[in-house]
Amino acid sequence: MVDTSNVTEFTVSEISFAIKRTVEDNFDYIRVRGELGRVSRPGSGHIYLDLKDDKSVISGVIWRGNAVRMKVQPEQGLEVIATGKITTFPGQSKYQMVIDDMEPAGAGALMALLEERKKKLGAEGLFDPDRKRPLPRMPRVVGVVTSPTGAVIRDILHRISDRFPVHVLVWPVRVQGETCGKEVAAGIRGFNALAPDGAIPRPDVLIVARGGGSIEDLWGFNDEDVVRAAAESSIPLISAVGHETDWTLIDLAADVRAPTPTGAAEFAVPVKAELSVALDDLSRRLSTGLLRTIQSKRTELRAASAAMPAPRDLLALPRQRFDMVAGRVEQGLRVNTQSHRNRYISAVSGLRPTVLQNQISRHKERLVAFSERGEKAFLTNIERQKMRLSSATQMLNSLSYERVIERGYAVVRDASGKPVANASAISHGDMLSIQMRGGSVNAVAGDSLPAEAAPRPSVPSSLEEHLEQAKAKQAKKKPKKAAQKTDENQGSLF
């Protein structure tokens, strides 16, 4: 058994810092090659990542100050060579590498990453030829996204002033480093956001330019945000990044790729002198064409006029016809006047007063006869209606209950004045009113008599029998009334 009584005792912090000093003394400043795994960018601006190979993983951190100066930003899957030192983190008993600089592990790594990004963006259709727009023939304003202090902007301005001086707007950006991609994308979107009629004129064409350099120097123009901004631009865009042999992803998304920034200026504006020469040539050709056309038309006009007859020959035949017609007009007027005079005399002869008086007498006789027939028919109709009314009155009187009362019958009413139809509806002591010939009397109901003790009337037993007898008498009188009908052959006006 080991004797631990003489073993040195340490605190946790003492042993942690001892390990930290040992690691930092043995691995002061080193270069590590590996593939980037997890890459994290919190809001603090630091970058946390993993360096790995096929067997091991080392955690790494890039402080914010160094992250800004990185030429190539770390991306997952990129093989790099990281320069820094190994240290420990006592708070979690971990070791990590503090990275001061980072570079791709050869151009092949960057090219592989570039190819992968190219396939991804191409699959989204950002490089399709159908998306590309033609450049304007003569732009009024040219927008340039580049560094304001480099030789590129001076070359562009000089070339534009030589060819066709126009208004040039420069959006200053960094063309290298970590913020290059974000600033270039912001410049493209900023120009597109300008209002067409705003205080700052909106460019008709954009140029994104940078001088030559290595793939690391041009890496900002391979940024995904830059490519998307170029593809989304509604203003035609010319890419002029690097030399003719250099290419970046913005070249594929732009509407036109220029081999150099100077070439971009040549694409953007035409040559003013050439336009003047072309305009003069077109003007000269227009004048020549007009003179030739006028001469040709003059020749055609002369040929046509020579083939036409003289004006006096054209008017000779119409003049002769006019003379013939003018000679017949006077005779025709006399004949027409005589014809209208004869018609007038014939009409006047038929308008004597005697003819009018005869017509008035005939119409008056017809009117009198019509009036007499109408009056006679009206009186006949009135008499007929009077007879019908008299017959209906007699029928109504013969069927009235008052005529029945005059023959000895009576109508019994209860206290409310309603007729009593049945003796069973009267109770002992009810107040009754009896209407009979000569007036009405009031009575009080007593006890009812048996049916066989009731007196039998000497007249028809019911009102229905009385009505039937009255209808029979009325039917016997109808033949006499028929004899009083007027002659049906009498005419009627209605």
C-alpha positions in Angstrom: 0.0 0.0 0.0 1.3 3.4 -1.0 2.1 5.8 1.8 0.4 9.2 1.0 1.2 11.0 4.1 4.2 12.9 2.5 2.4 13.6 -0.9 2.1 17.3 -1.6 -1.4 18.8 -1.4 -2.6 21.3 -4.0 -5.8 23.3 -4.4 -7.8 23.0 -7.6 -6.7 26.4 -8.8 -3.1 25.6 -8.1 -3.1 22.4 -10.1 -5.1 24.0 -12.9 -2.8 27.0 -13.3 0.3 24.7 -13.1 -1.0 22.7 -16.0 -1.8 25.9 -17.9 1.8 27.1 -17.5 3.2 23.7 -18.4 1.2 23.6 -21.6 1.9 27.2 -22.6 5.7 26.7 -22.0 5.8 23.6 -24.2 3.5 24.9 -27.0 4.3 28.5 -27.1 3.6 29.3 -30.8 2.6 26.6 -33.2 1.0 26.0 -36.6 -1.7 23.3 -36.8 -3.2 21.9 -40.0 -6.7 20.4 -40.0 -10.2 20.6 -41.2 -12.7 23.1 -39.7 -15.6 21.4 -38.0 -18.1 23.4 -35.9 -17.8 27.2 -36.5 -19.8 29.5 -34.2 -20.0 33.3 -34.3 -21.8 34.7 -31.2 -22.8 38.4 -30.8 -19.5 39.2 -29.1 -17.6 39.1 -32.4 -15.3 36.2 -31.4 -15.2 33.0 -33.4 -15.3 29.5 -31.8 -14.4 26.5 -33.9 -13.1 23.0 -34.0 -9.9 21.8 -35.8 -10.0 18.1 -36.6 -8.5 15.3 -38.5 -9.5 11.7 -38.9 -8.6 10.9 -35.2 -8.7 14.0 -32.9 -10.4 17.3 -32.4 -8.9 20.5 -30.9 -11.2 23.4 -29.8 -10.1 26.8 -31.1 -11.0 30.5 -30.6 -10.3 33.6 -32.6 -10.7 36.8 -30.7 -12.6 39.6 -32.3 -9.6 41.8 -33.1 -7.9 39.0 -35.1 -11.2 37.9 -36.7 -11.6 41.3 -38.4 -8.2 41.0 -40.0 -8.6 37.5 -41.4 -8.2 37.3 -45.1 -10.2 34.1 -45.3 -13.1 33.7 -43.0 -13.4 30.2 -41.4 -16.2 28.0 -42.9 -17.1 24.4 -42.0 -15.3 21.9 -44.1 -12.4 24.2 -45.1 -8.9 22.7 -44.7 -6.7 25.4 -43.1 -3.4 26.0 -41.4 -4.0 27.8 -38.1 -1.2 29.8 -36.3 -1.5 30.5 -32.6 -0.7 29.0 -29.2 -2.2 26.2 -27.0 -3.6 27.2 -23.6 -6.0 25.8 -21.1 -9.3 27.0 -19.8 -9.2 26.3 -16.0 -12.9 27.0 -15.6 -13.8 23.8 -17.5 -10.6 21.9 -17.3 -10.2 22.1 -21.1 -7.4 23.0 -23.4 -7.8 25.0 -26.6 -5.9 26.8 -29.3 -6.0 30.6 -29.5 -5.7 31.3 -33.2 -4.0 34.6 -34.4 -4.0 33.8 -38.1 -5.4 31.3 -40.5 -4.8 30.5 -44.1 -6.2 27.8 -46.4 -4.1 24.6 -46.6 -3.2 25.4 -50.3 -5.3 26.8 -53.1 -7.0 23.5 -53.6 -9.0 23.8 -50.4 -10.3 27.2 -51.5 -11.1 26.0 -55.0 -13.0 23.0 -53.6 -15.0 25.3 -51.4 -15.6 27.7 -54.3 -16.7 24.8 -56.5 -19.2 23.6 -53.9 -20.6 27.1 -53.4 -20.9 27.5 -57.2 -22.9 24.3 -57.5 -25.2 25.4 -54.7 -26.0 28.8 -56.1 -26.2 27.5 -59.6 -28.9 25.0 -58.5 -30.9 28.0 -57.3 -30.9 29.5 -60.8 -28.8 32.6 -59.9 -26.5 32.1 -62.9 -29.2 31.4 -65.5 -28.6 33.3 -68.7 -32.4 34.2 -68.8 -31.9 36.4 -65.7 -29.3 38.6 -67.4 -30.5 42.1 -68.6 -29.0 44.1 -71.6 -26.9 47.1 -70.8 -28.4 50.6 -71.6 -27.2 52.1 -74.9 -26.4 55.6 -73.4 -26.7 55.7 -69.6 -27.0 59.1 -67.9 -25.6 57.9 -64.5 -23.0 55.2 -63.8 -22.7 53.7 -60.3 -19.4 52.2 -59.3 -18.9 49.9 -56.2 -15.2 49.9 -55.4 -12.5 51.3 -53.2 -12.4 55.2 -53.5 -8.6 55.3 -53.0 -7.3 52.6 -55.4 -6.1 52.9 -59.0 -9.3 51.1 -60.2 -11.6 54.1 -59.7 -9.1 56.5 -61.4 -8.9 54.2 -64.4 -12.7 54.0 -64.7 -13.2 57.7 -64.4 -10.5 58.4 -66.9 -11.9 56.0 -69.4 -15.5 57.3 -69.0 -14.3 60.9 -69.4 -12.5 60.0 -72.6 -15.3 58.0 -74.2 -18.5 59.7 -73.0 -18.6 62.0 -70.0 -21.5 61.1 -67.7 -22.4 61.5 -64.1 -20.5 58.9 -62.0 -21.6 57.9 -58.4 -19.0 55.9 -56.3 -20.1 53.7 -53.4 -16.9 53.3 -51.3 -16.3 49.8 -50.0 -13.4 47.6 -48.9 -12.3 45.3 -51.7 -10.4 42.9 -49.4 -10.8 41.5 -45.9 -13.5 40.2 -43.7 -16.1 42.9 -44.3 -15.5 43.1 -48.1 -18.5 40.8 -49.0 -21.0 42.6 -46.7 -19.9 46.1 -47.9 -20.1 45.2 -51.6 -23.5 43.6 -51.2 -24.7 46.7 -49.3 -23.4 48.9 -52.1 -25.3 47.0 -54.8 -28.5 47.0 -52.8 -28.0 50.7 -51.8 -27.9 51.8 -55.5 -31.0 49.7 -56.2 -32.8 51.3 -53.3 -32.5 54.9 -54.8 -35.7 56.4 -56.1 -35.7 57.2 -59.8 -36.7 60.8 -59.2 -35.0 61.3 -55.8 -32.4 63.9 -54.8 -29.6 61.4 -55.6 -29.9 60.2 -59.2 -30.4 56.4 -59.6 -27.7 54.8 -61.8 -28.7 53.3 -65.1 -25.8 50.8 -64.9 -23.6 49.5 -62.1 -19.9 48.5 -62.1 -18.4 46.3 -59.4 -14.6 46.6 -59.8 -11.4 45.5 -58.1 -7.8 45.1 -59.2 -6.0 41.7 -59.6 -4.8 39.5 -56.7 -4.7 36.0 -55.4 -7.7 33.9 -54.7 -7.5 34.9 -51.1 -7.5 38.6 -52.0 -10.6 38.1 -54.2 -12.4 35.8 -51.8 -14.8 38.6 -50.7 -16.4 38.6 -54.2 -17.2 34.9 -53.8 -19.3 35.6 -50.8 -22.8 34.2 -51.0 -24.4 37.5 -50.0 -22.6 39.3 -52.8 -23.8 36.8 -55.4 -27.4 37.1 -54.3 -27.3 40.9 -54.3 -25.9 40.9 -57.9 -28.6 38.4 -59.0 -31.3 40.5 -57.4 -30.2 43.8 -58.8 -32.8 45.5 -61.0 -30.1 47.7 -62.5 -27.8 46.0 -65.1 -24.5 45.1 -63.4 -21.0 44.8 -64.9 -18.5 42.7 -62.9 -14.9 43.7 -63.3 -13.0 41.9 -60.5 -9.3 41.0 -61.0 -7.5 40.5 -64.3 -8.9 38.7 -67.4 -7.7 35.3 -66.1 -9.3 35.8 -62.7 -12.9 34.8 -62.0 -15.2 35.0 -59.1 -18.8 34.0 -58.4 -20.0 37.6 -58.9 -18.8 37.2 -62.6 -21.4 34.5 -63.1 -24.3 36.4 -61.4 -23.6 39.7 -63.1 -25.3 40.7 -66.4 -21.9 41.3 -68.1 -18.4 40.3 -67.1 -15.6 42.7 -68.1 -11.9 41.5 -68.3 -10.7 44.6 -66.5 -12.1 47.6 -64.7 -11.1 49.7 -67.8 -13.0 47.3 -70.0 -16.0 47.7 -67.7 -16.0 51.4 -68.4 -15.9 50.7 -72.1 -18.9 48.4 -71.8 -20.8 51.0 -69.8 -20.6 54.0 -72.1 -20.2 54.3 -75.9 -17.5 56.5 -77.6 -18.9 60.0 -78.1 -16.7 60.7 -81.1 -17.9 57.5 -82.8 -21.5 58.4 -82.1 -20.9 61.9 -83.6 -19.3 60.3 -86.7 -22.2 57.8 -86.9 -24.8 60.6 -86.5 -23.1 62.7 -89.2 -23.1 59.7 -91.5 -26.7 59.0 -90.8 -27.6 62.6 -91.4 -25.7 62.6 -94.7 -27.4 59.4 -95.8 -30.8 60.9 -94.8 -30.2 64.0 -96.9 -29.0 62.0 -99.8 -31.9 59.6 -99.6 -34.4 62.5 -99.4 -32.8 64.2 -102.5 -32.9 61.0 -104.4 -36.5 60.3 -103.4 -37.5 63.9 -104.4 -35.8 63.5 -107.8 -37.4 60.2 -108.4 -40.9 61.5 -107.5 -40.3 64.6 -109.7 -39.5 62.3 -112.7 -42.5 60.2 -112.1 -44.7 63.3 -111.8 -43.4 64.6 -115.1 -44.1 61.3 -116.8 -47.6 61.2 -115.4 -48.3 64.8 -116.4 -47.1 64.1 -120.0 -49.5 61.2 -120.3 -52.5 63.2 -119.0 -54.8 65.1 -121.5 -54.9 68.9 -121.6 -57.4 70.5 -119.2 -59.5 72.0 -122.1 -59.9 68.5 -123.5 -61.0 67.1 -120.1 -63.7 69.8 -119.9 -64.9 69.8 -123.5 -67.4 66.9 -123.2 -68.8 68.0 -119.8 -69.3 71.5 -121.2 -71.1 70.2 -124.3 -73.5 68.1 -122.0 -74.1 71.2 -119.9 -75.1 73.2 -122.9 -77.6 70.5 -124.0 -79.1 70.2 -120.6 -79.3 74.0 -120.1 -81.3 74.3 -123.3 -83.8 71.7 -122.1 -84.2 73.2 -118.6 -86.3 76.3 -119.8 -88.7 74.1 -121.8 -89.1 71.7 -118.9 -89.9 74.5 -116.5 -92.7 75.8 -118.8 -94.2 72.3 -119.2 -94.0 71.6 -115.4 -95.6 75.0 -114.6 -98.5 74.3 -117.1 -99.1 70.9 -115.6 -99.4 72.3 -112.1 -101.7 75.1 -113.3 -104.1 72.5 -114.8 -104.1 70.4 -111.6 -104.9 73.6 -109.6 -107.8 74.6 -111.9 -109.3 71.1 -111.7 -109.1 71.1 -107.9 -110.7 74.6 -107.7 -113.6 73.6 -109.8 -114.6 70.9 -107.3 -114.6 73.3 -104.3 -117.9 75.2 -105.0 -120.2 76.2 -102.0 -123.0 74.0 -103.2 -120.9 70.9 -103.0 -119.9 71.7 -99.5 -123.5 72.4 -98.4 -124.7 69.1 -99.8 -122.1 67.2 -97.9 -122.9 69.1 -94.7 -126.7 68.3 -95.2 -126.0 64.6 -95.7 -123.7 64.3 -92.6 -126.3 66.3 -90.5 -129.1 63.8 -91.5 -126.8 60.8 -90.6 -126.0 62.5 -87.3 -129.8 63.1 -86.5 -130.7 59.5 -87.4 -127.8 58.2 -85.3 -128.9 60.4 -82.3 -132.6 59.2 -82.5 -131.6 55.5 -82.6 -129.3 56.1 -79.7 -131.9 57.9 -77.6 -134.5 55.2 -78.4 -132.1 52.4 -77.5 -131.1 54.2 -74.3 -134.8 54.6 -73.2 -135.5 51.0 -74.0 -132.6 49.8 -72.0 -133.7 52.0 -69.0 -137.2 50.6 -69.2 -135.8 47.0 -69.3 -133.6 47.7 -66.2 -136.6 49.3 -64.4 -138.7 46.2 -65.0 -135.9 44.0 -63.6 -135.6 46.2 -60.5 -139.4 46.1 -59.9 -139.4 42.3 -60.2 -136.5 42.0 -57.8 -138.3 44.3 -55.3 -141.5 42.3 -55.5 -139.5 39.1 -54.9 -137.7 40.7 -51.9 -141.0 41.9 -50.4 -142.6 38.5 -50.8 -139.7 36.8 -49.0 -139.3 39.4 -46.2 -140.0 38.2 -42.7 -142.1 41.4 -42.1 -144.7 40.0 -44.6 -144.8 36.8 -42.6 -145.5 38.8 -39.4 -148.4 40.7 -41.2 -150.0 37.3 -41.9 -150.1 36.5 -38.2 -146.7 35.2 -37.3 -144.5 36.6 -34.5 -140.7 36.9 -33.9 -139.4 36.2 -30.4 -136.1 37.9 -29.3 -134.1 37.4 -26.1 -133.0 40.2 -23.8 -130.0 41.0 -26.1 -132.3 41.4 -29.1 -131.3 38.2 -30.9 -134.0 36.1 -32.5 -134.8 32.8 -30.6 -134.9 29.9 -33.0 -135.8 27.1 -30.6 -138.0 26.9 -27.5 -135.3 24.9 -25.7 -133.1 28.0 -25.7 -135.6 29.8 -23.4 -135.5 29.3 -19.6 -138.1 30.0 -17.1 -138.2 33.7 -16.2 -136.2 34.9 -19.2 -137.1 38.4 -20.5 -138.4 38.2 -24.0 -139.5 40.6 -26.7 -142.3 39.5 -29.1 -142.6 41.3 -32.5 -146.0 40.9 -34.1 -148.3 42.8 -36.4 -149.0 46.2 -35.0 -145.9 46.4 -32.7 -143.8 44.6 -30.1 -144.5 43.5 -26.5 -142.3 42.4 -23.7 -142.9 39.1 -21.9 -141.5 36.8 -19.2 -141.0 33.1 -20.1 -143.1 30.6 -18.1 -143.2 26.8 -18.1 -143.0 25.2 -21.5 -146.1 23.2 -22.9 -145.9 19.7 -24.4 -145.6 19.5 -28.1 -149.1 18.0 -28.5 -150.7 20.7 -26.5 -149.3 23.5 -28.7 -151.9 25.2 -31.0 -151.6 24.3 -34.7 -151.5 27.2 -37.1 -153.8 27.4 -40.0 -151.0 28.6 -42.3 -148.0 26.6 -43.8 -146.2 24.8 -41.0 -142.7 26.3 -41.8 -141.1 29.4 -43.4 -139.6 27.2 -46.1 -143.0 26.1 -47.3 -144.1 29.7 -47.4 -141.1 30.7 -49.5 -141.8 27.8 -51.9 -145.4 29.0 -52.4 -144.2 32.6 -53.0 -141.7 31.4 -55.7 -144.5 29.4 -57.4 -146.8 32.4 -57.5 -144.0 34.5 -59.0 -143.3 31.9 -61.7 -147.0 32.1 -62.8 -146.7 35.8 -63.3 -143.6 35.7 -65.6 -145.4 34.9 -68.9 -147.4 38.2 -68.5 -144.2 40.2 -68.1 -142.7 38.6 -71.2 -145.5 40.1 -73.2 -144.4 43.5 -72.2 -140.9 43.1 -73.7 -140.0 45.4 -76.5 -139.4 44.3 -80.0 -136.1 42.5 -80.1 -135.7 43.5 -83.7 -135.3 47.1 -82.5 -131.7 48.2 -83.2 -129.4 49.2 -80.3 -126.5 51.6 -80.3 -124.8 49.8 -77.4 
